[in-house]
Amino acid sequence: MTALDSNLTWGERDALYPKHFDYVFSLEATFWLITPAVFGAKIPIKVLTSSENHWDTFHVLDEYFMRTPNGIQQQVPRAKLAFGNDAILIRDDGAVALDGTLVFETDTPDRLAMRYSGALNLVGGTQRLCLAPEEDSAGPKGTAFIASTQDVTNPKYRWMVQNRLIGVGQVTTAWRDAPSGNTKAWHLKFDYDIYIAT
């Protein structure tokens, strides 16, 4: 049998399943890649925590509420980054995997944990993160895509535990002085729009 055989079947369906993505909030996160990136190694990236008067989650239209797939109105999270346990992995083919956990302080007494994985793509190739420019400069831009699960105990944001979220983001990079002041490193800024799939 060949690929052109008219009797060859590819599956029982002849149409795609219906799907829809609902925007719920946006997220900003900035990291330092201080350890030199190398192919095939999982390298930690250090998240920058937020100032006291800055929220890292927000709604682009300044909405306070949104609707989950079950039609129930829920509140958009107000959260600021407290710490993270995050890493990137540059594969031999140049693809970059994202993996980590971000922990947020919220406007409730409870913290919110977001466990995510995904992929990073940079213009000109993500292997550019393995290079060390001679002077400060803007680095390549790109895109990032993540899927996440959440954990929080406060009822106000329990809807986040019950739904898997998808993030579509833009990434900017720069080579500059690291926070320690005696070395340079890659500064990575991620801006995500977060969706629920229905």
N, C-alpha and C positions, 0 to 999 in steps of 0.2 A: 504493500500500500504506500502511495506517495502523498505528499502534502496537497497535491492537486486532485486527489481521489474524491469524487463527489459523495462517496459514502462515508467519508471521514467526519465524525461528529466531535464537537468541541464542548458540549454541555447541553443541559436540558433547557436552559433559558435563552430567550432571544431578545431580552431587554434588561436594562439596568434597574436595580432597586431604587425606589424613590429616596432622595436624601435632601437634607437641608441643614445649613449651619446658621445658628443664631449667635450674634455678637453679644458678649456679656460684660467684658471689661478689658482694659489695656494694662500692660505691665511694663515697667522699665527696670532693667537690671544692668549694672556695670561691674566688670571684673578686671583683675590684673592677671596676666599670664606671665609670671615672674620666672619660673623655671623654664629654660629653653625647651621648645617643643621639638620632639624627635619622632620619626616615623615608627609606628607600631607600639608606642608607649602611651599609657594613660597618664596625663599630666594634670595636676590640680590647678584650678583657677580660683583666685580669691575674690569673693564678692565684696563690693563696697557697701557698707551699711549707710542708712539714711539719716539725715538730720532730724531733729525732733519735730520740726514743723513741715515735713515733706512726706506725702503719701506716694508710694511707688505703684499703687493700683488706682485706677481712675476710669471714668467713662468719658469718651471723647466728646459726647454731647452733654456732659454734666448731668446725666440722668442718675437718680438715686436708686431706681428700681429697674428690674428686668424680669422677663418671664422664662421659666424653665420649660423643657419640653412637655411637662404634664400640665402646663397652663397656669401654674401657681406663680404669683408675683413674689419675687425675692429681692433682697437688698444687694446692691453692688458692693463688693468688699472694699473696705478702707483699711489698707495694710501698708506697713513699711518694713523693709528688709532689716532683720536682726542679725542673721548669720547664714552661712551656707556650707554645703559639703559638695563641691562641684568639680567636674573634670572634663577635659576633652581628650579624644583619642584620634590621632591622625593616622589613618590606615596607609598601607603601602601604596594603594591606588590613588591617594590624595584626598579621599573622602574623610570628613571629620564627623565623629559621633559626639553628641552632647549627652551628658549623664550627670544627674545631681539631685540635691534636695535643697530647696530654699525655705527658710523659716522666717515668718513675718510676725511682728507685733501688730495687733489689730486694734480697732476701737472698742473691743470687748476685753475682758480680763484674760482671755485665752489666746494662745498663739496658733498660727495657721502654718502647716507644713505642706509644701508642694513638691512631690517627687516626680521628676520628669526625665524623659529621654528623647533624643531627636537627632537632627542633622544640621550641619553648618556648611554653607557654600559661599566662597568668596570669589570675586572677580579676579581672574588671573590665576586661580588655584589656591586652595587653602594651605598648600605647602609653603606659602609665603610666610606663614607664622613660624616657620623653622629658620627664617633668616633674621639677621640682626643688622638693620640699617646703620650707617655711620653717624647719622644725626637725626634729631627729632623730625618727624614727618607724619603726615596723614597716611594711613595704610589703606589696604583694599576694603571696599564695601561689599556687602553681600546679603544673604537671606538666611533665616533659620526657621526650622519647623520642629515643634515639640508636641508630645502628648503627655498628659500629666494626670496623676491622681492626688487627692488632697486628704488631709486629716485635720480635723478641728472638732472640739467638743462643744463649743457654744452653739445653741440652737439657731442663732441668727444666721450662721453660715453653714449649716448642715447640708444645704443643697449642694455645696461644693464636694462633699464626701460622696454623695449619691450620683454624681455625674463625672464622667471622664471628660477632661477639657483638652482642646486642641489650640496650639498657639502658632500663629503665622507672623514672622518678625523680620525687621530690617536690622542690619548689623553695620556698625561703623567701627573702625580700628585706628589706632595711632601708636606710634613708637615714641615714648617719652620717658621722663624720669619716673622711676617707681617710687612708691610711698616711703621706702627706706632712705631714699635720697642719694645713695651711693652706687646705684646701678640703674639701668634702663630696662624697660619691659614693654610688652604689648598691652595696651589699654583697649578693652573690648566693651562696646555698649550695645545692648540688645533692647529693642523696642518691639514688644509683642502686642498683637490684638488677639484676645482669647475668645474662643467660640465653644458652644455646645453643639454636638452633632445630633440631628433628629432624623 
